[in-house]
Amino acid sequence: MNDKCINGLSSYRDVAAQAGHQSPDVAPNDADKLTGKVFGKRVPESTKPGAQAKLEMKRALKIIAALIAIVVVAFWAAKGANTAWTKNQISETKIDPVTELPYPVIKDKFVPGLDFLGGGLTVATLLAFAARFIRIQRTNSKQINSK
Amino acid sequence: MVAGSIVLSASAAPQLFDFKDPKGVNNAVFKLDAPLEAINGSANGISGTVTFDAAKPGDTKGKIIIATESLQVPNSMMKEHMQGGRWLDVATHKEITFEAKEFKNVKTAGDKTTASVHGTLIIKGVAKEITAPITLTYLKGKLSQRVPKMEGDLLVIRSTFIIKRSDFAINPGAPADKVSDEIELTLSIAGAAPQK
């Protein structure tokens, strides 16, 4: 709430003022006029190129963070949800038909582990966290009143 | 009669089995099962010779060598660490060796002999006397099935035993909850004795 009754009519999308069959010096009242002043100041600020770019970057970072998290979890799960370290090789045990000895056959294969999952989710979290720090400057009513 | 006795004495003589395996089947598997992490790997750089007499399996002697560079784990970074100076230091210690000196509790049934083998295990330059259970399987005349056009015999050795990482100065400071102090070693190897 504000002590000047700015946006006293509680308009959510636009700006609203109230006036009946009264002369302009009576209605809209001072609070509605101040609401218009604040709104008028805010529109160019929030639509200037820099603010728009920051807003888009913030949104992009959040989307990228969410995509990274989804892709990392899906890839890890699709590759077998390995709960050990990431593997670059896998081993298959075969049996020699003559000696009946078991022996490992090593093959190159990438199997992501918990370190891959943790690393991916950390990157996603850092991006989402960075998005929170992109601030779009806004002027408050006290600054308007003081001008 | 003379020829028969010559053949008999030849077959009863100790044979030298070579464990260098061109097929790459011979292997040693190691397992470390710590509360937080299990590490499994293998090595296939096996060589060495064993003298075996089918009539006297208790007299078996020999030396098995594992090339430390052939030790493998599934993670490349883990392999680098394992081969590094604090762990196995493969640049300096290129071999793990076991020299069999004495067989005890020898029991033979058919072509299979079980025993306890006593010998010296050297890892990272540290020598320890150990005793391990062992199974020897003598496969007479089976070499040709493995190596075409080469007549001779095979000797299969299987052994599983546990050693302590700290006994051989393999990064003794590493936390035991992540890297187990106990290492289970399983040796599965076959040696060939071609007919001369």
Interface residues (C-beta under 8 A of the other chain):
Chain A: A84 W85 T86 K87 N88 Q89 I90 S91 D96 V98 T99 E100 L101 P102 Y103 P104 I106 V111 G113
Chain B: K23 G24 V25 N26 N27 V29 E37 A38 N40 S42 N44 Q72 P74 N75 S76 M78 T137 L139 K142 Q145 R146 L154 V156 R158 S188 I189 A190
